Amino acid sequence: MILTIIPLPNNLVYLRPDWVGLTLIFWCLTLPYRVSVVSGFLVGLLLDVLTGTLLGQHALALSLIAYVCVRLHARIRAYPVWQQMLTVLMMLILHQLVVLWVDRTIGRPGQSLTYWLPSLISMFLWPLVYRWLNSVRRAFSVQ
C-alpha cells in the first residue's frame, strides 16, 4: 500500500503498477479461505481513504477482484505462468473499469490510453511479485 501512495512526477504516475491489486490477487489465490471479499472490501476502503478518492470506489473494485479470485483460485493456480499473467491482466482491467465507471458516473473527465498502462505493467510484474510474496509467505510460515 505504501508503494501506491508514494508521490511520483506527473509523467510517471501512469507507470506505477497496481501493487494493491497484485497483492490482493496473490493472497486470494494462495489463501482463499482466509482472504476473501471482505478483505478486498476493507483494503479498498483503506485505499480510498489514503488516496482521497470517492469512499467505496476501490472497495467495490477490489471486492470484485477478490470474488473472482476466490471463486476461481484452483483453476488459476493450475494455469501456466503466461495464462496467469493474462488472468491477472483481466482482473486488473476489471478493477480499472469499475474505478473509471464510478469516476464517469460522478462527472469526472475521461482518461487517455495511458490510463490502462498500470494493468499492463502489473501483468509483466506478476511472476516476480508472485515469487517474492510466496517467499515471504514461506519465511513467516503463513498457512
Backbone bond lengths (Angstrom), bond angles and torsions (degrees), N, CA, C in turn:
res aa  C-N    CA-C-N  psi(-1)  N-CA   C-N-CA  omega(-1)  CA-C   N-CA-C  phi
1 M - - - 1.442 - - 1.535 109.65 -
2 I 1.308 116.89 -33.34 1.462 120.36 179.39 1.526 110.13 -63.48
3 L 1.334 116.76 -39.34 1.463 119.88 179.46 1.525 111.92 -64.19
4 T 1.317 116.80 -23.13 1.460 121.26 -179.66 1.522 112.03 -78.99
5 I 1.332 117.83 -30.80 1.465 119.58 -175.02 1.523 113.79 -101.45
6 I 1.336 117.77 -0.74 1.465 119.95 176.22 1.527 108.43 -65.57
7 P 1.340 117.41 128.30 1.470 119.28 -179.64 1.533 111.56 -66.68
8 L 1.309 114.79 139.92 1.461 122.23 176.49 1.523 108.84 -126.75
9 P 1.336 117.37 156.95 1.465 119.16 173.24 1.530 110.29 -60.38
10 N 1.318 115.88 153.53 1.471 121.07 -175.81 1.524 113.70 -55.33
11 N 1.334 117.23 -35.72 1.462 118.78 -177.56 1.531 112.73 -79.29
12 L 1.333 118.70 -8.19 1.464 121.52 178.49 1.525 113.52 -107.54
13 V 1.321 117.60 -3.84 1.466 120.93 -176.54 1.523 110.94 -59.49
14 Y 1.306 117.81 -38.66 1.458 120.95 -176.93 1.526 113.18 -78.95
15 L 1.332 117.46 -4.29 1.460 120.67 177.40 1.524 111.98 -96.98
16 R 1.337 117.27 1.10 1.462 121.24 -179.44 1.531 109.07 -78.86
17 P 1.343 116.83 123.43 1.473 118.94 177.28 1.527 111.02 -66.08
18 D 1.301 115.81 161.90 1.463 121.76 177.25 1.529 108.19 -85.52
19 W 1.329 115.62 80.56 1.463 121.05 -175.73 1.523 112.04 -62.22
20 V 1.313 116.80 -40.17 1.466 120.25 -178.67 1.528 109.89 -65.91
21 G 1.316 116.91 -44.22 1.458 120.58 178.96 1.522 112.22 -63.14
22 L 1.330 117.04 -43.52 1.463 120.64 178.49 1.523 111.54 -61.94
23 T 1.329 116.20 -43.22 1.464 120.46 -179.30 1.523 110.97 -66.28
24 L 1.318 116.67 -43.22 1.464 120.05 178.52 1.530 111.13 -62.73
25 I 1.315 117.06 -42.59 1.464 120.44 178.53 1.527 110.13 -61.27
26 F 1.327 117.04 -44.45 1.465 119.67 179.51 1.520 111.60 -58.29
27 W 1.342 116.64 -50.68 1.466 119.24 -176.13 1.526 111.80 -68.78
28 C 1.319 117.99 -32.93 1.471 119.93 176.66 1.525 111.41 -68.67
29 L 1.322 117.12 -34.76 1.461 120.20 178.16 1.521 111.68 -75.75
30 T 1.320 116.79 -35.35 1.458 121.27 -175.36 1.524 112.36 -82.58
31 L 1.320 116.99 -43.87 1.468 122.19 -177.93 1.528 110.35 -127.22
32 P 1.333 117.69 67.96 1.471 119.38 -173.72 1.527 114.33 -66.44
33 Y 1.323 117.41 -18.57 1.465 119.09 -179.20 1.524 112.14 -90.53
34 R 1.336 117.12 -9.41 1.462 120.87 178.49 1.527 112.30 -111.13
35 V 1.315 116.77 -30.72 1.468 121.70 179.21 1.524 106.32 -112.84
36 S 1.327 116.21 118.85 1.464 119.05 -172.63 1.523 110.78 -138.75
37 V 1.308 115.47 -159.34 1.462 122.39 -178.39 1.528 110.85 -61.25
38 V 1.315 117.12 -38.31 1.470 120.58 178.92 1.525 110.09 -62.55
39 S 1.328 116.98 -40.48 1.467 120.64 176.97 1.523 110.53 -62.04
40 G 1.323 116.42 -44.15 1.460 120.27 177.73 1.513 111.91 -60.88
41 F 1.331 116.33 -40.13 1.460 120.64 179.50 1.529 111.05 -65.45
42 L 1.333 116.99 -45.44 1.469 120.42 -178.77 1.527 111.77 -66.78
43 V 1.321 116.50 -41.83 1.467 119.94 176.78 1.527 109.86 -63.90
44 G 1.319 116.86 -39.46 1.466 120.86 177.83 1.514 112.51 -63.42
45 L 1.333 117.00 -41.82 1.468 119.81 176.57 1.520 111.15 -62.32
46 L 1.326 116.33 -42.99 1.464 119.95 177.99 1.527 110.67 -62.47
47 L 1.318 116.89 -41.34 1.467 120.88 177.68 1.525 111.03 -64.19
48 D 1.329 117.59 -39.20 1.467 120.96 176.65 1.523 111.13 -61.22
49 V 1.312 116.65 -43.43 1.463 120.62 -179.84 1.526 110.44 -66.46
50 L 1.327 117.41 -43.43 1.464 120.92 -177.49 1.524 112.95 -69.13
51 T 1.323 117.28 -35.27 1.469 119.71 -177.18 1.522 113.26 -94.52
52 G 1.323 117.24 -10.41 1.458 120.22 178.04 1.513 114.12 77.05
53 T 1.308 117.59 21.09 1.463 120.07 177.21 1.524 109.44 -85.20
54 L 1.312 115.59 175.18 1.455 121.53 179.01 1.526 109.58 -56.97
55 L 1.319 117.10 128.86 1.462 121.55 -175.99 1.532 110.30 -63.07
56 G 1.309 116.08 121.06 1.453 122.20 179.81 1.515 113.85 104.07
57 Q 1.318 116.87 -10.86 1.462 121.03 -177.42 1.534 110.73 -64.46
58 H 1.312 116.85 -56.42 1.463 120.29 178.63 1.523 110.86 -73.28
59 A 1.333 116.55 -27.80 1.466 120.04 178.10 1.526 110.19 -61.03
60 L 1.316 117.14 -44.22 1.462 121.12 177.97 1.527 110.79 -63.85
61 A 1.321 116.17 -46.87 1.463 120.42 -176.84 1.524 111.69 -65.07
62 L 1.325 117.36 -44.60 1.462 120.00 -178.83 1.525 111.66 -72.17
63 S 1.318 117.36 -29.59 1.468 119.90 174.31 1.525 110.39 -64.11
64 L 1.317 116.03 -40.48 1.465 120.34 177.27 1.525 111.48 -62.78
65 I 1.332 116.17 -44.76 1.464 120.52 178.05 1.523 110.19 -60.84
66 A 1.330 116.51 -45.74 1.468 120.40 -179.46 1.523 110.66 -61.55
67 Y 1.322 117.19 -40.61 1.468 120.43 179.51 1.527 110.65 -61.48
68 V 1.322 116.31 -48.07 1.466 120.29 -179.06 1.527 110.28 -62.68
69 C 1.326 116.93 -43.21 1.470 120.73 -178.78 1.519 111.96 -64.35
70 V 1.314 116.35 -46.59 1.467 119.75 -178.67 1.522 110.13 -66.16
71 R 1.304 116.24 -40.03 1.469 120.81 -178.29 1.529 111.54 -65.67
72 L 1.332 116.99 -36.93 1.469 121.42 -175.02 1.525 113.31 -111.40
73 H 1.327 118.35 18.05 1.466 120.67 -171.59 1.528 113.54 -58.13
74 A 1.320 118.40 -42.47 1.467 120.18 -177.98 1.530 111.00 -65.46
75 R 1.307 116.15 -40.17 1.464 120.63 -179.66 1.533 110.82 -68.20
76 I 1.327 116.75 -44.65 1.466 120.63 -177.54 1.524 110.70 -66.02
77 R 1.326 117.63 -40.13 1.465 120.50 -179.60 1.523 111.95 -65.52
78 A 1.320 117.51 -25.46 1.465 120.89 179.48 1.531 112.40 -82.53
79 Y 1.320 117.53 -13.43 1.461 121.12 -179.71 1.527 110.69 -67.76
80 P 1.341 116.91 150.96 1.465 119.20 168.72 1.534 109.43 -68.12
81 V 1.308 116.04 166.18 1.469 121.12 -173.17 1.524 112.22 -56.69
82 W 1.318 117.91 -43.27 1.465 119.06 -176.59 1.524 111.48 -64.73
83 Q 1.347 117.87 -34.49 1.462 119.77 176.95 1.527 110.97 -73.05
84 Q 1.325 116.78 -35.31 1.463 119.58 174.98 1.524 110.15 -61.88
85 M 1.334 116.10 -41.03 1.463 119.92 179.09 1.529 110.69 -60.91
86 L 1.319 117.20 -43.35 1.466 120.41 178.97 1.525 111.46 -66.91
87 T 1.328 116.95 -37.17 1.462 120.67 177.89 1.521 110.47 -66.13
88 V 1.327 116.27 -42.44 1.467 120.59 176.87 1.525 109.72 -61.83
89 L 1.327 117.12 -42.06 1.463 120.66 177.42 1.526 110.90 -58.41
90 M 1.324 117.44 -45.08 1.470 120.03 -179.78 1.528 111.47 -63.81
91 M 1.333 116.62 -39.89 1.469 119.06 -179.98 1.527 111.46 -68.25
92 L 1.318 116.85 -38.99 1.463 119.27 179.41 1.526 111.32 -71.76
93 I 1.320 117.29 -32.65 1.467 119.72 173.86 1.526 109.78 -66.85
94 L 1.330 117.21 -37.61 1.464 120.84 174.51 1.528 110.16 -58.94
95 H 1.326 116.58 -43.32 1.471 121.40 176.99 1.525 110.41 -58.31
96 Q 1.324 115.97 -48.72 1.457 119.56 -178.64 1.527 112.00 -67.76
97 L 1.322 117.68 -34.40 1.466 120.40 177.20 1.522 111.61 -63.86
98 V 1.324 117.02 -42.18 1.468 120.25 178.64 1.522 110.09 -64.40
99 V 1.336 117.07 -44.38 1.470 120.72 178.85 1.524 110.15 -62.86
100 L 1.338 117.52 -43.15 1.461 121.29 178.72 1.524 110.99 -64.03
101 W 1.324 117.36 -41.17 1.461 122.06 178.66 1.525 110.70 -60.40
102 V 1.327 117.06 -45.87 1.468 120.32 178.83 1.525 109.98 -64.80
103 D 1.327 117.09 -42.73 1.471 120.32 178.07 1.524 111.57 -58.73
104 R 1.312 116.70 -46.26 1.463 120.41 -179.51 1.527 111.44 -67.68
105 T 1.338 117.32 -33.60 1.462 121.54 179.58 1.522 111.35 -65.30
106 I 1.330 116.90 -37.04 1.469 119.47 -179.33 1.524 112.14 -89.96
107 G 1.334 117.50 3.78 1.454 120.64 171.65 1.512 116.32 95.45
108 R 1.309 118.15 14.15 1.468 119.37 176.21 1.520 109.27 -76.25
109 P 1.338 117.52 151.17 1.473 120.09 -177.32 1.529 111.99 -67.58
110 G 1.323 115.53 160.48 1.461 121.93 -179.66 1.520 112.44 -67.97
111 Q 1.304 115.15 170.81 1.457 122.24 -177.88 1.526 110.05 -111.84
112 S 1.329 115.45 158.78 1.462 120.01 175.15 1.533 108.92 -87.96
113 L 1.309 115.81 -178.62 1.465 120.14 179.99 1.523 112.60 -65.03
114 T 1.325 117.68 -22.25 1.466 119.97 178.98 1.523 112.07 -67.32
115 Y 1.318 117.57 -13.90 1.462 122.01 177.62 1.526 111.37 -59.68
116 W 1.326 117.27 -29.32 1.462 121.98 -174.93 1.526 112.90 -89.77
117 L 1.327 118.61 -7.02 1.466 121.74 -178.62 1.530 114.19 -59.90
118 P 1.340 121.02 -40.12 1.475 119.07 180.00 1.529 113.18 -57.49
119 S 1.313 117.91 -36.60 1.468 119.79 178.32 1.523 110.99 -66.78
120 L 1.315 116.14 -41.48 1.459 120.34 179.88 1.529 110.91 -65.81
121 I 1.316 116.92 -44.38 1.465 121.00 178.08 1.524 110.45 -63.91
122 S 1.324 116.62 -40.60 1.466 120.89 179.14 1.524 111.12 -63.17
123 M 1.321 116.50 -36.38 1.462 120.01 178.42 1.526 110.41 -59.62
124 F 1.324 116.87 -44.42 1.460 119.97 -178.87 1.526 112.25 -71.70
125 L 1.320 117.37 -24.70 1.463 120.75 177.92 1.527 112.97 -84.73
126 W 1.327 117.81 -12.06 1.462 121.37 -175.24 1.533 113.98 -51.96
127 P 1.348 120.51 -49.06 1.471 118.47 -178.99 1.530 112.77 -59.75
128 L 1.324 117.29 -38.98 1.470 120.54 179.14 1.522 111.44 -68.67
129 V 1.321 116.31 -44.06 1.465 120.66 179.45 1.521 109.72 -63.68
130 Y 1.314 116.74 -41.38 1.462 120.65 179.93 1.531 110.70 -61.33
131 R 1.326 116.54 -47.92 1.472 119.96 179.99 1.518 111.51 -62.98
132 W 1.324 116.53 -43.67 1.468 119.78 -178.12 1.527 111.28 -65.71
133 L 1.324 118.08 -47.76 1.466 120.34 179.92 1.527 111.56 -66.97
134 N 1.322 117.10 -31.88 1.460 119.77 176.57 1.529 110.70 -67.15
135 S 1.323 117.60 -38.69 1.469 119.83 176.82 1.526 110.81 -67.60
136 V 1.324 117.63 -36.62 1.468 120.91 175.76 1.522 109.77 -64.77
137 R 1.314 116.52 -42.68 1.470 120.70 179.09 1.523 110.99 -60.77
138 R 1.316 116.84 -42.87 1.467 120.39 179.19 1.523 111.73 -69.86
139 A 1.328 117.41 -39.02 1.468 120.58 -179.36 1.524 111.64 -62.56
140 F 1.328 116.64 -35.80 1.464 120.67 -179.78 1.530 112.48 -98.02
141 S 1.323 117.27 8.11 1.473 123.55 177.98 1.524 112.72 51.55
142 V 1.311 116.24 48.40 1.462 120.92 178.07 1.523 108.03 -83.74
143 Q 1.298 115.99 121.08 1.470 121.35 -178.49 1.501 110.35 -116.94
